[in-house]
Amino acid sequence: MDSNQPMTEMDENQTRFIAELEFIQALANPSYLNYLAQSKYFSKKEFVNFLEYLAYWKKPQYSKFILYPESLYILDLLLKKEFRDRLVDSETTDKIHQQQFYHWRFFKANEIQQTEEKKKKKKLKRSLKQQENPNSATKNEEPIINKQK
């Protein structure tokens, strides 16, 4: 696109979408939250109104683009003045960072473990079913046919 040409409405909407998406996801960064608090953005009514406006990102047609879903939870927390005020303290944002780390570490590990357990249960069920009825083939197995020449 030529830089001298004016942006179309579609271009403007796409640019706004991307900017808002990036901002929402930046809210998952505790250091950024600390920066916003220390720079006194949270004391500006216009900025708080902007945070309220961004609540539409919680709708499924928008949230599906978000890679860091905790950013939506933090957006909810940012609507509370007490939470915004506490973000000035780096101890608070350090604690948020720790909690994120432990959530990512252990939630993912638990998710993998649960997936493995489900696979084992399915395999066991198939095995038991096959033992009960050895003549029936499962979906993944083809019946063995003896061909004689």
N, C-alpha and C positions, 0 to 999 in steps of 0.2 A: 504494500500500500504506500502511495506517495505521501510523504510527510506534509505536503502542502494542501492535501485534500482534507476537508472537514470529516470528522468521524460521523458515521451513520448512527442512528438510534440503537441499532443492533450491536454495533461496535461498543458504544457507550455502556449498554446493558451488560455485555460480556466483560468489559473492563471492570465494571462495578461488582459483578458477580465474583470475579477472580480476586479483587481487592478485599471484599468482605470475607470470602472464604479463607484467604491468607490471614486476615486479622483474627477471625474466629479461632483458627488453629494456633495462632501465636499465643492465645490465652492459655494454652496448655503449658506454656513455658513460664515457670515460677520467677525466673530472673526478669523476664519481660514484665510480669505483673508488678514486681518490686520497682522496676524502672518507672512504670506508669504511676504508681503510688507516690514515689519520691518526686516525680515531676509534677505532681498535683493535678493530674488529669482527672482523677476520681472526685475531686472537689468541684469540678465544672459541671453544671447542670446539663449543658449541651452534650457532654460526653456520656453522662449517665443516661440521658435520653437516647443516645445512639446505641448504648448497650441494650436498652429496653427494645428498641427497634429491631435489633439483631435476633430477637427471640424467634422470629419466623424460621430461622435455621434449624429449629428443632423438629420441623415438619419433615416427614419421610422423604418427600421429593427433593429436599435440600440436604438433609442430614446424611444421605447416602454418599455425598461427595467428601465428607469429613473423615480424615484419617485418624484423628485423635479425638475420640468421642468424649474424653474427659473435659475437653474444652467447652462442651455444652453444659456440663455440670458446673464448671467454673463460671461460665456466663451467668447461670442462675445465682451462684454465690455472690457474684459482683453486684447484683441488684440489691444486696443487703449492705447498708452503710457500715455496719460493724465489721464485716469482712473486708471491705475496701480499706477501712482505716487501719486494720491490722497488717495489711500488705506492705506498709512503710517499713516495718521491722523485717530485716533479712532473716531473722530466726524463723519467722512464720513461713516465708517462702522456702527456706531450707527444709522445713518440716514437710511442706507440700511436695517438694522434690523427692524427699525420702519415701513418702507414702506412694508416690507414683512409681518409683523404682521397685519397691516391694510388690506393688500390685502387678506390674509388668512381669516381674520375675516369677512370682508364685502363681499368679492367675494363669499365665501361659503354661507353666509346668503342670498345674492341676488340669488344665484343659487337655493337654497332650495325654496325661495319665488316664483321664476319663475316656478319651477317644480310644486308647489302647484297650481299656477294660471292655468297652462296648464291642470292639472287634472280637475280643476273646469270647465274650458271651454269645455273639452271633455264631462264631465258629463252633462252640460247644453245642449250641442248639441244633445246628446243622448236623453235627456228628451224632447227637442223640436221635434226631429224627431219622437219620440214615440207618442207625442201628435198629430202630423200631420197624422200619420198612426198608430192608436192604434192596428190594427190587426197584424202588423208585429212585430216579436220578434227580439231583438238585439242579438248579438253574445253571450253575457253572460247570456241571459235569455232563459229558455226553455218554450215553449208554455204550457199553463195550459190545461190539458185535463181532462174533467169530466168523471170519470169512474163510471158507475152504476152497482150495483150487482144484 
